[in-house]
Structures are given as C-alpha cells and as structure tokens.
Amino acid sequence: MKLRVPGAAEPAYPPPDEGLATEAGRMLERIEPGRLRTLVAALPGPRNRFDAAEAMRATDAMLIDAWRAAGWRTGRQPVAPAGWNLVAIAEGTRREAIVVVAHHDTVAGSPGADDNGAGVAALIELASLLGGGRRRRTVILAAPDHEEIGLLGSRPLVAWLRRHYAVRGAIVFDPIGFMDPRPGTQSVPAGIDLLYPDQVARLDARGRAGDTVVSIYRRRSLDLVRAWATCLAACLDPDRILLLRDPADLPLIGPPMLALPVVRNFSRSDHVRFWQAGLPAIQVTNTANFRNPNYHRPSDTTETLDYLTLARITAATALTVDRLAAG
C-alpha cells in the first residue's frame, strides 16, 4: 500500500460545461499555430542584457509594439543591472488584477525558443485575444527581465503590482513550448513518486510521455489552479494535465523539505516572487530539463516546439483570464 502525503493529491476541479466547451472552440479558432511559430522565430536569440544587449532591445521593441497595436497601455520598469521589465495593462473598473507572466531573457548561447520564447509569443497572442472591452478586474501582461540570473526582474515587478493592485491571480509561463509524446521522454526527480504517487502513476499509465502540461501551485492558489485546469481541460485532453503542489507548501513536512535539492525544482521561476509576497500564483510548465534535451542549449530552436499544444495553452489562458477578470 502506498503512503499518501497529506495535501499532495491533485485537487479536484469541475469538468468544462457545455458553455465553456463552446467558448474554447471559438477561442481555438482564433489562434493559428503557424502564427505562434512565426512569433517565436521572430524573437532574436540569444537575448540578455550582458552579451546580447541589442537582441534584448529588439525583443523589448517587438513586445511593446505588438501590445500597443492590440490597444494595450504599456510601460517599462528599470531592473538593476541595466534591465527592463515590460508590462501591458488593460484597466478594469476595480483595482484588482489578473496577471500573466513570461520572462523574455535567455541564458547565454541559447536561442531560447522554449525557454522562454514560447511564453513570450503567448503574451503577444493574448494581447490580441483579450483586447477590447473593459472588465471588472485589470488584466496585466508582464515580461520580467533577468529571470535567468536569479529572478531579479520579478522582485520589483511584484513590488510594483502590490503597490498599485490587489493581485487575485498570476499565471507564469516557463517553459511551455516543448512536447514529446513518445514513451519514456518524461523523467522525474528521484523520490518524487513518494510525494506524489498518484501523479506519477498517471505519468506511468501514459508511458511517461513528455507531453503533459504541468501546473505548480500552493494552497493560496488552489482556486486559481482549479479554474486554470477546468479551462485547460476544455482545450486539451485532461489526461495531459498534471497538478503538483509545491512540496515546501505541504502541511507538516513542507518547511523542512526546503533543504532538499529536489524541492528547489519547484521554485525555479518568477512564480516564486508572487508566493513570497503571499499572492496566488501558478507556474505553467513542461518541466524544462526533465523533458527537453535542448534546455539551455544552442539547440533550443524554433523547429523543436509543439505549436498546436502552445495554441491550446494560450487559448486556455485567455479563457481563464477572461473568467477571472470578470470577477
């Protein structure tokens, strides 16, 4: 008999009803996977402020221009050293906000199609999908800088958000583009099966195919991850959806587990800054190096990504944001 760690089971979420399924179908009709590929290919890479500064400036301009063309108010926030966070804002009638985040820098030497060009392309597409009309809650699209050197950009981003808005949910993409449906392409850190036996059993039932969309959450973001999963299930086979609670957030055993290297795999992106500020946030990920052999390498290129799944993730995000922003 397998032991069950309290709080580690996947949370139940309502299946999509007929109305949501219809909305999902309409949303998917608006998203062309080929356009997402074009956006990823157009991003300069490698891109970072230190050895590819011109590529970063071009990426900044690409994002700002696309957001403005879709009718969003845009802004920049300085980040030391020599960086910029970018935001697009669709003001609501309340000072509450729903935020979608994807860092736009890469490690040196990598074009970063998966990490994190696919997420940046989704931010551009979301501006078109969510533009027009005024919602009760403000919607913010954010591209923090310096994620690859210690999550430096998301710290001031979250501080700014807290000063100006009550953040009701943040969805953080990193990374989301690479999928491999072949058996045996998904690995898991040693010992994870002891914490999450049911989730690993689901992976095993599909031959550990590397095409799941994983959402990492904390208790404070339980309602958010349920809303996200319901919308994703309207766009994607539910067998490909996996929900994992951050081990450091588990009752009783959570805090001591921070000392384990394996637990740090759940805290490697900008969602952590929202958690540290006590804000509800989820990371949407393909598990990076536990699946993608191109992670942080020169081979992380446009042609390696799955744009049909990226379109489905983008559609699900638009549906989630639209529903949450309606209040």
Contacts in CASP RR format, 6 or more apart in sequence:
PFRMAT RR
TARGET T0000
AUTHOR 0000-0000-0000
METHOD contacts of the structure
MODEL  1
MKLRVPGAAEPAYPPPDEGLATEAGRMLERIEPGRLRTLVAALPGPRNRF
DAAEAMRATDAMLIDAWRAAGWRTGRQPVAPAGWNLVAIAEGTRREAIVV
VAHHDTVAGSPGADDNGAGVAALIELASLLGGGRRRRTVILAAPDHEEIG
LLGSRPLVAWLRRHYAVRGAIVFDPIGFMDPRPGTQSVPAGIDLLYPDQV
ARLDARGRAGDTVVSIYRRRSLDLVRAWATCLAACLDPDRILLLRDPADL
PLIGPPMLALPVVRNFSRSDHVRFWQAGLPAIQVTNTANFRNPNYHRPSD
TTETLDYLTLARITAATALTVDRLAAG
2 197 0 8 1.000
3 194 0 8 1.000
3 197 0 8 1.000
4 197 0 8 1.000
5 194 0 8 1.000
5 195 0 8 1.000
5 196 0 8 1.000
5 250 0 8 1.000
5 253 0 8 1.000
6 250 0 8 1.000
6 251 0 8 1.000
6 252 0 8 1.000
7 245 0 8 1.000
7 250 0 8 1.000
7 251 0 8 1.000
8 195 0 8 1.000
8 196 0 8 1.000
8 245 0 8 1.000
8 247 0 8 1.000
8 250 0 8 1.000
9 198 0 8 1.000
10 198 0 8 1.000
10 199 0 8 1.000
10 242 0 8 1.000
10 243 0 8 1.000
10 244 0 8 1.000
11 222 0 8 1.000
11 225 0 8 1.000
11 226 0 8 1.000
11 229 0 8 1.000
11 243 0 8 1.000
12 226 0 8 1.000
13 225 0 8 1.000
13 226 0 8 1.000
13 227 0 8 1.000
13 229 0 8 1.000
13 230 0 8 1.000
13 233 0 8 1.000
14 226 0 8 1.000
14 230 0 8 1.000
15 230 0 8 1.000
15 233 0 8 1.000
15 238 0 8 1.000
16 24 0 8 1.000
16 230 0 8 1.000
16 231 0 8 1.000
16 233 0 8 1.000
16 234 0 8 1.000
20 230 0 8 1.000
20 231 0 8 1.000
20 234 0 8 1.000
20 319 0 8 1.000
21 234 0 8 1.000
23 234 0 8 1.000
23 319 0 8 1.000
24 231 0 8 1.000
24 234 0 8 1.000
24 235 0 8 1.000
24 315 0 8 1.000
24 316 0 8 1.000
24 319 0 8 1.000
25 234 0 8 1.000
25 235 0 8 1.000
25 315 0 8 1.000
27 129 0 8 1.000
27 235 0 8 1.000
27 315 0 8 1.000
27 318 0 8 1.000
27 319 0 8 1.000
28 235 0 8 1.000
28 311 0 8 1.000
28 312 0 8 1.000
28 315 0 8 1.000
30 129 0 8 1.000
30 315 0 8 1.000
31 125 0 8 1.000
31 129 0 8 1.000
31 311 0 8 1.000
31 314 0 8 1.000
31 315 0 8 1.000
32 311 0 8 1.000
33 307 0 8 1.000
33 308 0 8 1.000
33 310 0 8 1.000
33 311 0 8 1.000
34 307 0 8 1.000
35 125 0 8 1.000
36 118 0 8 1.000
36 121 0 8 1.000
36 122 0 8 1.000
36 125 0 8 1.000
36 307 0 8 1.000
36 310 0 8 1.000
36 311 0 8 1.000
36 314 0 8 1.000
37 302 0 8 1.000
37 305 0 8 1.000
37 307 0 8 1.000
39 120 0 8 1.000
39 121 0 8 1.000
39 124 0 8 1.000
39 125 0 8 1.000
40 113 0 8 1.000
40 117 0 8 1.000
40 118 0 8 1.000
40 120 0 8 1.000
40 121 0 8 1.000
40 302 0 8 1.000
40 305 0 8 1.000
40 307 0 8 1.000
41 302 0 8 1.000
42 62 0 8 1.000
43 59 0 8 1.000
43 62 0 8 1.000
43 113 0 8 1.000
43 117 0 8 1.000
43 120 0 8 1.000
43 121 0 8 1.000
44 52 0 8 1.000
44 54 0 8 1.000
44 55 0 8 1.000
44 56 0 8 1.000
44 58 0 8 1.000
44 59 0 8 1.000
45 52 0 8 1.000
45 55 0 8 1.000
45 106 0 8 1.000
45 110 0 8 1.000
45 111 0 8 1.000
45 112 0 8 1.000
46 52 0 8 1.000
46 55 0 8 1.000
46 106 0 8 1.000
46 107 0 8 1.000
46 108 0 8 1.000
46 109 0 8 1.000
46 110 0 8 1.000
46 111 0 8 1.000
46 112 0 8 1.000
47 55 0 8 1.000
47 56 0 8 1.000
47 58 0 8 1.000
47 59 0 8 1.000
47 104 0 8 1.000
47 105 0 8 1.000
47 106 0 8 1.000
47 112 0 8 1.000
48 55 0 8 1.000
48 56 0 8 1.000
48 105 0 8 1.000
48 106 0 8 1.000
48 107 0 8 1.000
48 108 0 8 1.000
48 148 0 8 1.000
49 56 0 8 1.000
49 81 0 8 1.000
49 82 0 8 1.000
49 83 0 8 1.000
49 105 0 8 1.000
49 145 0 8 1.000
49 146 0 8 1.000
50 108 0 8 1.000
51 108 0 8 1.000
51 109 0 8 1.000
52 106 0 8 1.000
52 108 0 8 1.000
53 82 0 8 1.000
56 83 0 8 1.000
56 104 0 8 1.000
56 105 0 8 1.000
56 145 0 8 1.000
59 104 0 8 1.000
59 120 0 8 1.000
60 76 0 8 1.000
60 84 0 8 1.000
60 86 0 8 1.000
60 104 0 8 1.000
62 124 0 8 1.000
63 86 0 8 1.000
63 88 0 8 1.000
63 104 0 8 1.000
63 120 0 8 1.000
63 123 0 8 1.000
63 124 0 8 1.000
63 143 0 8 1.000
64 74 0 8 1.000
64 75 0 8 1.000
64 76 0 8 1.000
64 86 0 8 1.000
66 124 0 8 1.000
66 127 0 8 1.000
67 74 0 8 1.000
67 88 0 8 1.000
67 124 0 8 1.000
67 127 0 8 1.000
67 141 0 8 1.000
68 74 0 8 1.000
70 88 0 8 1.000
70 127 0 8 1.000
70 128 0 8 1.000
70 131 0 8 1.000
71 127 0 8 1.000
71 131 0 8 1.000
71 132 0 8 1.000
72 88 0 8 1.000
72 89 0 8 1.000
72 90 0 8 1.000
72 127 0 8 1.000
72 131 0 8 1.000
72 141 0 8 1.000
73 88 0 8 1.000
73 89 0 8 1.000
73 90 0 8 1.000
73 91 0 8 1.000
74 86 0 8 1.000
74 87 0 8 1.000
74 88 0 8 1.000
74 89 0 8 1.000
75 86 0 8 1.000
75 87 0 8 1.000
75 88 0 8 1.000
75 89 0 8 1.000
76 84 0 8 1.000
76 85 0 8 1.000
76 86 0 8 1.000
76 87 0 8 1.000
77 84 0 8 1.000
77 85 0 8 1.000
77 86 0 8 1.000
77 87 0 8 1.000
77 156 0 8 1.000
77 157 0 8 1.000
77 160 0 8 1.000
78 84 0 8 1.000
78 85 0 8 1.000
79 85 0 8 1.000
79 144 0 8 1.000
79 145 0 8 1.000
79 146 0 8 1.000
79 152 0 8 1.000
79 153 0 8 1.000
79 156 0 8 1.000
80 152 0 8 1.000
83 145 0 8 1.000
83 146 0 8 1.000
83 153 0 8 1.000
84 145 0 8 1.000
85 142 0 8 1.000
85 143 0 8 1.000
85 144 0 8 1.000
85 145 0 8 1.000
85 153 0 8 1.000
85 154 0 8 1.000
85 156 0 8 1.000
85 157 0 8 1.000
86 104 0 8 1.000
86 142 0 8 1.000
86 143 0 8 1.000
86 145 0 8 1.000
87 140 0 8 1.000
87 141 0 8 1.000
87 142 0 8 1.000
87 143 0 8 1.000
87 157 0 8 1.000
88 123 0 8 1.000
88 127 0 8 1.000
88 140 0 8 1.000
88 141 0 8 1.000
88 142 0 8 1.000
89 138 0 8 1.000
89 139 0 8 1.000
89 140 0 8 1.000
90 130 0 8 1.000
90 131 0 8 1.000
90 132 0 8 1.000
90 133 0 8 1.000
90 134 0 8 1.000
90 135 0 8 1.000
90 138 0 8 1.000
90 139 0 8 1.000
90 140 0 8 1.000
91 134 0 8 1.000
91 138 0 8 1.000
92 134 0 8 1.000
92 135 0 8 1.000
92 136 0 8 1.000
92 137 0 8 1.000
92 138 0 8 1.000
92 139 0 8 1.000
92 325 0 8 1.000
93 134 0 8 1.000
93 135 0 8 1.000
93 136 0 8 1.000
94 136 0 8 1.000
94 137 0 8 1.000
94 138 0 8 1.000
95 138 0 8 1.000
95 164 0 8 1.000
95 165 0 8 1.000
95 166 0 8 1.000
96 136 0 8 1.000
96 137 0 8 1.000
96 138 0 8 1.000
96 165 0 8 1.000
96 166 0 8 1.000
96 167 0 8 1.000
96 168 0 8 1.000
96 327 0 8 1.000
97 137 0 8 1.000
97 138 0 8 1.000
97 139 0 8 1.000
97 140 0 8 1.000
97 161 0 8 1.000
97 165 0 8 1.000
97 166 0 8 1.000
97 167 0 8 1.000
97 168 0 8 1.000
97 169 0 8 1.000
98 137 0 8 1.000
98 138 0 8 1.000
98 139 0 8 1.000
98 140 0 8 1.000
98 167 0 8 1.000
98 168 0 8 1.000
98 169 0 8 1.000
98 170 0 8 1.000
98 321 0 8 1.000
98 324 0 8 1.000
98 325 0 8 1.000
99 139 0 8 1.000
99 140 0 8 1.000
99 141 0 8 1.000
99 142 0 8 1.000
99 161 0 8 1.000
99 167 0 8 1.000
99 169 0 8 1.000
99 170 0 8 1.000
99 171 0 8 1.000
100 122 0 8 1.000
100 123 0 8 1.000
100 126 0 8 1.000
100 139 0 8 1.000
100 140 0 8 1.000
100 141 0 8 1.000
100 142 0 8 1.000
100 170 0 8 1.000
100 171 0 8 1.000
100 172 0 8 1.000
100 173 0 8 1.000
100 317 0 8 1.000
100 321 0 8 1.000
101 142 0 8 1.000
101 143 0 8 1.000
101 144 0 8 1.000
101 154 0 8 1.000
101 157 0 8 1.000
101 170 0 8 1.000
101 171 0 8 1.000
101 172 0 8 1.000
101 173 0 8 1.000
101 270 0 8 1.000
101 271 0 8 1.000
102 116 0 8 1.000
102 117 0 8 1.000
102 119 0 8 1.000
102 120 0 8 1.000
102 122 0 8 1.000
102 123 0 8 1.000
102 142 0 8 1.000
102 143 0 8 1.000
102 172 0 8 1.000
102 173 0 8 1.000
102 174 0 8 1.000
103 116 0 8 1.000
103 143 0 8 1.000
103 144 0 8 1.000
103 145 0 8 1.000
103 147 0 8 1.000
103 148 0 8 1.000
103 154 0 8 1.000
103 174 0 8 1.000
103 269 0 8 1.000
103 270 0 8 1.000
104 116 0 8 1.000
104 117 0 8 1.000
104 120 0 8 1.000
104 143 0 8 1.000
104 144 0 8 1.000
104 145 0 8 1.000
105 145 0 8 1.000
105 146 0 8 1.000
105 147 0 8 1.000
105 148 0 8 1.000
106 112 0 8 1.000
106 115 0 8 1.000
106 116 0 8 1.000
106 148 0 8 1.000
107 115 0 8 1.000
107 148 0 8 1.000
107 296 0 8 1.000
109 298 0 8 1.000
110 296 0 8 1.000
110 297 0 8 1.000
110 298 0 8 1.000
110 300 0 8 1.000
111 298 0 8 1.000
111 300 0 8 1.000
111 301 0 8 1.000
111 302 0 8 1.000
112 300 0 8 1.000
112 301 0 8 1.000
113 177 0 8 1.000
113 300 0 8 1.000
113 301 0 8 1.000
113 302 0 8 1.000
113 304 0 8 1.000
113 305 0 8 1.000
114 175 0 8 1.000
114 176 0 8 1.000
114 177 0 8 1.000
114 178 0 8 1.000
114 286 0 8 1.000
114 292 0 8 1.000
114 294 0 8 1.000
114 295 0 8 1.000
114 300 0 8 1.000
114 304 0 8 1.000
114 305 0 8 1.000
115 174 0 8 1.000
115 175 0 8 1.000
115 288 0 8 1.000
115 292 0 8 1.000
115 295 0 8 1.000
115 296 0 8 1.000
115 300 0 8 1.000
116 147 0 8 1.000
116 173 0 8 1.000
116 174 0 8 1.000
116 175 0 8 1.000
117 175 0 8 1.000
118 173 0 8 1.000
118 175 0 8 1.000
118 176 0 8 1.000
118 177 0 8 1.000
118 178 0 8 1.000
118 305 0 8 1.000
118 310 0 8 1.000
119 173 0 8 1.000
119 174 0 8 1.000
119 175 0 8 1.000
119 176 0 8 1.000
119 177 0 8 1.000
120 143 0 8 1.000
121 310 0 8 1.000
122 173 0 8 1.000
122 176 0 8 1.000
122 310 0 8 1.000
122 313 0 8 1.000
122 314 0 8 1.000
122 317 0 8 1.000
123 141 0 8 1.000
123 143 0 8 1.000
123 173 0 8 1.000
125 314 0 8 1.000
126 141 0 8 1.000
126 314 0 8 1.000
126 317 0 8 1.000
126 318 0 8 1.000
126 321 0 8 1.000
127 141 0 8 1.000
129 314 0 8 1.000
129 315 0 8 1.000
129 318 0 8 1.000
130 139 0 8 1.000
130 318 0 8 1.000
130 321 0 8 1.000
130 322 0 8 1.000
135 322 0 8 1.000
135 325 0 8 1.000
135 326 0 8 1.000
135 327 0 8 1.000
136 325 0 8 1.000
136 326 0 8 1.000
136 327 0 8 1.000
137 168 0 8 1.000
137 324 0 8 1.000
137 325 0 8 1.000
137 326 0 8 1.000
137 327 0 8 1.000
138 165 0 8 1.000
138 325 0 8 1.000
139 321 0 8 1.000
139 325 0 8 1.000
140 161 0 8 1.000
140 165 0 8 1.000
142 157 0 8 1.000
144 151 0 8 1.000
144 153 0 8 1.000
144 154 0 8 1.000
144 157 0 8 1.000
144 270 0 8 1.000
145 152 0 8 1.000
145 153 0 8 1.000
146 152 0 8 1.000
146 153 0 8 1.000
147 153 0 8 1.000
147 154 0 8 1.000
147 174 0 8 1.000
147 269 0 8 1.000
147 270 0 8 1.000
151 269 0 8 1.000
151 270 0 8 1.000
151 272 0 8 1.000
151 273 0 8 1.000
153 270 0 8 1.000
154 270 0 8 1.000
154 272 0 8 1.000
154 273 0 8 1.000
154 274 0 8 1.000
155 273 0 8 1.000
157 270 0 8 1.000
157 273 0 8 1.000
158 273 0 8 1.000
158 274 0 8 1.000
158 276 0 8 1.000
158 277 0 8 1.000
158 279 0 8 1.000
159 277 0 8 1.000
161 167 0 8 1.000
161 279 0 8 1.000
162 277 0 8 1.000
162 279 0 8 1.000
167 274 0 8 1.000
167 279 0 8 1.000
167 280 0 8 1.000
168 280 0 8 1.000
168 324 0 8 1.000
169 221 0 8 1.000
169 224 0 8 1.000
169 274 0 8 1.000
169 279 0 8 1.000
169 280 0 8 1.000
169 281 0 8 1.000
169 324 0 8 1.000
170 271 0 8 1.000
170 274 0 8 1.000
170 279 0 8 1.000
170 280 0 8 1.000
170 281 0 8 1.000
170 282 0 8 1.000
171 224 0 8 1.000
171 228 0 8 1.000
171 281 0 8 1.000
171 282 0 8 1.000
171 284 0 8 1.000
171 317 0 8 1.000
171 320 0 8 1.000
171 321 0 8 1.000
172 269 0 8 1.000
172 270 0 8 1.000
172 271 0 8 1.000
172 274 0 8 1.000
172 281 0 8 1.000
172 282 0 8 1.000
172 283 0 8 1.000
172 284 0 8 1.000
173 284 0 8 1.000
173 285 0 8 1.000
173 313 0 8 1.000
174 268 0 8 1.000
174 269 0 8 1.000
174 270 0 8 1.000
174 271 0 8 1.000
174 283 0 8 1.000
174 284 0 8 1.000
174 285 0 8 1.000
174 288 0 8 1.000
175 285 0 8 1.000
175 286 0 8 1.000
175 288 0 8 1.000
175 292 0 8 1.000
175 295 0 8 1.000
176 213 0 8 1.000
176 284 0 8 1.000
176 285 0 8 1.000
176 286 0 8 1.000
176 310 0 8 1.000
176 313 0 8 1.000
177 286 0 8 1.000
177 305 0 8 1.000
177 306 0 8 1.000
177 309 0 8 1.000
177 310 0 8 1.000
178 286 0 8 1.000
178 291 0 8 1.000
178 292 0 8 1.000
178 294 0 8 1.000
178 304 0 8 1.000
178 305 0 8 1.000
178 306 0 8 1.000
179 210 0 8 1.000
179 211 0 8 1.000
179 286 0 8 1.000
179 305 0 8 1.000
179 306 0 8 1.000
179 309 0 8 1.000
180 186 0 8 1.000
180 209 0 8 1.000
180 210 0 8 1.000
180 211 0 8 1.000
180 291 0 8 1.000
181 209 0 8 1.000
181 210 0 8 1.000
181 211 0 8 1.000
182 209 0 8 1.000
182 210 0 8 1.000
183 206 0 8 1.000
183 207 0 8 1.000
183 208 0 8 1.000
183 209 0 8 1.000
184 207 0 8 1.000
184 208 0 8 1.000
184 209 0 8 1.000
184 210 0 8 1.000
185 208 0 8 1.000
185 209 0 8 1.000
185 210 0 8 1.000
185 211 0 8 1.000
185 291 0 8 1.000
186 203 0 8 1.000
186 208 0 8 1.000
186 209 0 8 1.000
186 210 0 8 1.000
186 211 0 8 1.000
186 212 0 8 1.000
186 287 0 8 1.000
186 290 0 8 1.000
186 291 0 8 1.000
187 208 0 8 1.000
187 290 0 8 1.000
187 291 0 8 1.000
188 200 0 8 1.000
188 203 0 8 1.000
188 208 0 8 1.000
188 290 0 8 1.000
189 262 0 8 1.000
189 265 0 8 1.000
189 290 0 8 1.000
190 262 0 8 1.000
191 262 0 8 1.000
192 200 0 8 1.000
192 262 0 8 1.000
193 200 0 8 1.000
195 247 0 8 1.000
195 250 0 8 1.000
196 244 0 8 1.000
199 242 0 8 1.000
199 243 0 8 1.000
199 244 0 8 1.000
202 239 0 8 1.000
202 242 0 8 1.000
203 209 0 8 1.000
203 212 0 8 1.000
203 242 0 8 1.000
206 212 0 8 1.000
206 239 0 8 1.000
210 286 0 8 1.000
210 291 0 8 1.000
211 240 0 8 1.000
211 306 0 8 1.000
211 309 0 8 1.000
212 240 0 8 1.000
212 241 0 8 1.000
212 242 0 8 1.000
212 286 0 8 1.000
212 287 0 8 1.000
213 232 0 8 1.000
213 236 0 8 1.000
213 240 0 8 1.000
213 241 0 8 1.000
213 242 0 8 1.000
213 284 0 8 1.000
213 285 0 8 1.000
213 286 0 8 1.000
213 309 0 8 1.000
213 313 0 8 1.000
214 242 0 8 1.000
214 243 0 8 1.000
214 244 0 8 1.000
214 284 0 8 1.000
214 285 0 8 1.000
214 286 0 8 1.000
214 287 0 8 1.000
215 225 0 8 1.000
215 228 0 8 1.000
215 229 0 8 1.000
215 241 0 8 1.000
215 242 0 8 1.000
215 243 0 8 1.000
215 244 0 8 1.000
215 282 0 8 1.000
215 283 0 8 1.000
215 284 0 8 1.000
215 285 0 8 1.000
216 244 0 8 1.000
216 245 0 8 1.000
216 246 0 8 1.000
216 266 0 8 1.000
216 271 0 8 1.000
216 282 0 8 1.000
216 283 0 8 1.000
216 285 0 8 1.000
217 224 0 8 1.000
217 225 0 8 1.000
217 243 0 8 1.000
217 244 0 8 1.000
217 245 0 8 1.000
217 246 0 8 1.000
217 281 0 8 1.000
217 282 0 8 1.000
218 245 0 8 1.000
218 246 0 8 1.000
218 249 0 8 1.000
218 275 0 8 1.000
218 280 0 8 1.000
218 281 0 8 1.000
219 245 0 8 1.000
219 249 0 8 1.000
220 275 0 8 1.000
220 278 0 8 1.000
220 279 0 8 1.000
220 280 0 8 1.000
221 280 0 8 1.000
221 281 0 8 1.000
221 282 0 8 1.000
223 280 0 8 1.000
224 280 0 8 1.000
224 281 0 8 1.000
224 282 0 8 1.000
224 324 0 8 1.000
225 243 0 8 1.000
225 282 0 8 1.000
227 320 0 8 1.000
227 323 0 8 1.000
227 324 0 8 1.000
228 282 0 8 1.000
228 284 0 8 1.000
228 316 0 8 1.000
228 317 0 8 1.000
228 320 0 8 1.000
229 241 0 8 1.000
229 243 0 8 1.000
231 316 0 8 1.000
231 317 0 8 1.000
231 319 0 8 1.000
231 320 0 8 1.000
231 323 0 8 1.000
232 241 0 8 1.000
232 312 0 8 1.000
232 313 0 8 1.000
232 316 0 8 1.000
232 320 0 8 1.000
233 241 0 8 1.000
234 316 0 8 1.000
234 319 0 8 1.000
235 312 0 8 1.000
235 313 0 8 1.000
235 315 0 8 1.000
235 316 0 8 1.000
235 319 0 8 1.000
236 309 0 8 1.000
236 312 0 8 1.000
236 313 0 8 1.000
236 316 0 8 1.000
244 266 0 8 1.000
246 266 0 8 1.000
246 267 0 8 1.000
246 275 0 8 1.000
247 253 0 8 1.000
247 254 0 8 1.000
247 257 0 8 1.000
247 260 0 8 1.000
247 262 0 8 1.000
247 263 0 8 1.000
247 266 0 8 1.000
248 254 0 8 1.000
248 255 0 8 1.000
248 257 0 8 1.000
248 258 0 8 1.000
248 263 0 8 1.000
248 266 0 8 1.000
248 267 0 8 1.000
250 257 0 8 1.000
257 263 0 8 1.000
258 264 0 8 1.000
265 290 0 8 1.000
267 275 0 8 1.000
268 288 0 8 1.000
269 283 0 8 1.000
269 285 0 8 1.000
271 281 0 8 1.000
271 282 0 8 1.000
271 283 0 8 1.000
274 280 0 8 1.000
274 281 0 8 1.000
275 281 0 8 1.000
284 313 0 8 1.000
284 317 0 8 1.000
286 292 0 8 1.000
288 295 0 8 1.000
289 295 0 8 1.000
289 296 0 8 1.000
292 300 0 8 1.000
292 304 0 8 1.000
293 299 0 8 1.000
294 300 0 8 1.000
294 301 0 8 1.000
294 304 0 8 1.000
END
